[in-house]
Amino acid sequence: MLLHCVCFPGYCGGDSVTQLESALTVNEGQDVALQCNYTATSTTTPNLFWYRQYPNKAPEYILWTYSRGQPQHTDFAKERFSTKVDESRRTDPLNIAQVRVADSAGYYCALSPTVAPISGSALQKLPSLYQMQGLLLLLLLLPAR
């Protein structure tokens, strides 16, 4: 999958996210942490978001958080998905407990201004003005034996 990012003056600045791994393979039932490092120059409390995407499907919102708040999850993610921003390391890992084969997907870490939190949910903004500052991390699972 190829991800194109377009930056418009005044919208991207020095904000970015990076992920060291491009793919992980884990066994079903294990816990996994997907790493996301960020740089935010436009704000001291950036909003960070996680999405997953299955092949030939639209990205699906998992959760959003910021450094001084509790993560806001979508319903399916409340029990097994978590994160905690580490401001000193500038990381926002997505932790998945007891992974399942159905968790095999692409996972995106994104940094605002991609979306804006409204009443604990995520509202997509118009793509013509904002950049999806995220990278794909593919999680491959091996069934338990």
Sequence and secondary structure as in RCSB ss.txt:
>XXXX:A:sequence
MLLHCVCFPGYCGGDSVTQLESALTVNEGQDVALQCNYTATSTTTPNLFWYRQYPNKAPEYILWTYSRGQPQHTD
FAKERFSTKVDESRRTDPLNIAQVRVADSAGYYCALSPTVAPISGSALQKLPSLYQMQGLLLLLLLLPAR
>XXXX:A:secstr
        TTT TT EEE S SEEEEETT  EEE  EEE SS SS EEEEEEE TTS  EEEEEEETTS  EE G
GGTTTEE   BTTTTB  EEESS  GGG EEEEEEETTSEEEETTEEEE  TTT      EEEEEEE   
